[in-house]
Amino acid sequence: MIPTATLLCAGLSALMAVGLAANVSVARRKHKVSLGDGGLREVERAVRAHANLIENAPLVFLLMALCELSGQTDSTTMHVVGGTFIADPHNSDSARRSPSAVS
């Protein structure tokens, strides 16, 4: 059995990662920051958005693949799980708050 939902969502996630990495590059270039975030909120948000995806995607897709390969879940459920992960703006609520406000 091929884990089609996992493959589809992983591919979409890879495209998102490329876009978020480009966003980091644009923000760093705009503010002339070569490493890190330079203490600038805009750069910090771009870096964290990319990092959140990179940190969470491998575990989500590993678990999705295991569920699909076990044969115990249907394809629709896995597409809903994957779609929810892709559609979620990756902790957008905490990204809007300042680092000191995040508990």
C-alpha positions in Angstrom: 0.0 0.0 0.0 1.4 3.4 -1.0 0.7 6.2 1.6 -0.8 8.6 -0.9 -2.2 11.1 1.6 1.2 11.3 3.3 3.0 11.8 0.0 0.6 14.5 -1.1 0.8 16.4 2.1 4.6 16.0 2.3 4.9 17.4 -1.2 2.7 20.4 -0.4 4.7 20.9 2.9 7.9 20.9 0.9 6.6 23.7 -1.3 5.5 25.6 1.8 9.0 25.2 3.2 10.6 26.7 0.1 8.2 29.6 0.2 8.9 30.2 3.9 12.7 30.0 3.3 12.4 32.6 0.6 10.4 34.8 3.0 13.2 34.6 5.5 15.7 35.5 2.8 13.7 38.5 1.7 13.2 39.7 5.4 16.9 39.3 6.1 17.9 41.1 2.9 15.4 43.9 3.6 16.9 44.6 7.0 20.5 43.7 6.1 20.7 40.8 8.7 23.1 38.1 7.7 22.6 35.7 10.6 19.8 35.2 13.1 17.0 37.7 13.4 19.0 40.8 14.3 16.5 41.5 17.1 13.9 42.6 14.5 10.4 41.4 15.0 9.7 41.0 11.2 12.7 38.8 10.7 12.1 36.8 13.9 8.5 36.0 12.7 9.7 34.9 9.3 12.4 32.7 10.9 10.0 31.1 13.4 7.3 30.4 10.7 9.9 28.5 8.7 11.3 26.7 11.8 7.9 25.7 13.1 7.2 23.9 9.8 10.6 22.3 9.7 10.3 21.1 13.4 6.8 19.7 13.1 6.5 18.3 9.6 8.8 15.2 10.0 6.9 13.8 13.0 3.5 14.5 11.5 4.4 12.8 8.2 6.1 9.8 10.0 2.9 9.2 12.1 0.7 9.7 9.0 2.7 7.2 7.0 2.7 4.6 9.9 -1.1 5.0 10.1 -1.6 4.6 6.4 0.8 1.6 6.1 -0.9 -0.1 9.0 -4.1 -0.3 7.0 -6.1 0.6 10.0 -7.2 4.0 8.8 -9.0 5.0 5.7 -7.7 7.4 3.0 -10.3 10.1 3.8 -9.2 10.3 7.4 -5.6 10.7 6.4 -6.3 13.4 3.9 -8.3 15.3 6.5 -5.4 14.9 9.0 -2.8 16.0 6.4 -5.0 18.8 5.1 -5.5 20.1 8.7 -1.7 20.2 9.2 -1.1 22.0 5.9 -4.0 24.5 6.4 -3.1 25.3 10.0 -0.9 28.4 9.9 1.5 26.6 12.3 0.8 28.3 15.6 -0.2 31.6 14.1 -1.7 32.7 17.4 1.6 32.3 19.2 3.4 33.9 16.3 1.4 37.1 16.7 2.2 37.4 20.3 5.5 38.7 21.6 8.0 36.1 22.8 7.5 37.4 26.4 3.7 36.8 26.1 4.1 33.1 25.1 3.9 30.9 28.1 
